[in-house]
Amino acid sequence: MDKIIDLHLSFMDRLIEEGNVLLELEREGISILPGFTEQADLIRSYYKKFYSKTGRRIVFCGINPGQYGAGKTGVPFIDFHGISRLMPGYDQEDKERSAQFMLSIIEEYEFGEFQDAVYLTNLSWYGFMRDGRNLNYYILPRTVRHHFIDSFVEEMKIVQPSFIVPLSEEVGRTLRQMAKDGQLEYPIAERLPHPLHGSFPTNLKKTRMRYHKCIEQLTGLKRKQIDSNES
């Protein structure tokens, strides 16, 4: 899986070398979150531990990193608290709502077995900010937007997913358009609510049930202990 990390690092190298895309973002007051490039060694360690085993996986595909989670760690849907839980030796405790929801899903399965069955990623490996707030890829200027999601197609050629599960309505639309344009040839499953939506107390139980149902139907993976209220 080092190929995936190299793919996204080389993409940023090209942006810096060519300059036009970064200038366009700068004119719009948009900055790119630095977590992925700053944490490349951590990401390689995470991928070596959890994604070195070959085999077909389903892909949970989100939007792009946010400033408090993957925007810091560089690992999709994993904040530093999650890193400390999944990789002993790291002791930072920064938390982010979407990442905490995803960690709660992961922890109901055996570490390693979950990652053997489910691959977490985003359409854009890079996150964005404007005026101190998160910005999603679909808000970027149309002239540059495609640059940040085109590499997802190459990533999927490496992963070879059995299904891609969009984790938001906008991601689902983008994936279906990619499939229509002949860029993706993998089945696109019914979307799931975004983890941020699922993290709120009024949504938590129902959304967790939907995630478990999707995982278990598409992969056959079993939870360590099934809550009788969910069965």
Protein Blocks (a to p, Z undefined) as FASTA:
>chain_A
ZZmmmmmmmmmmmmmmnommmmmmmmnopacdfklmmmmmmmmmmmmmmmmpgcdddddd
dfbdcfklmmmnopghiafklmmmmmghiacfbdcfklmmmmmmmmmpcehjlmmmpccd
dfblcdcdeehiacdfklpcfklmmmmmmmmmmmmmmnopabdcdfbfklmmmmmmmmmn
opaccdcddddddfklmmpmklmmmmmmmmmmmmmmmnopacfbdcfklZZ
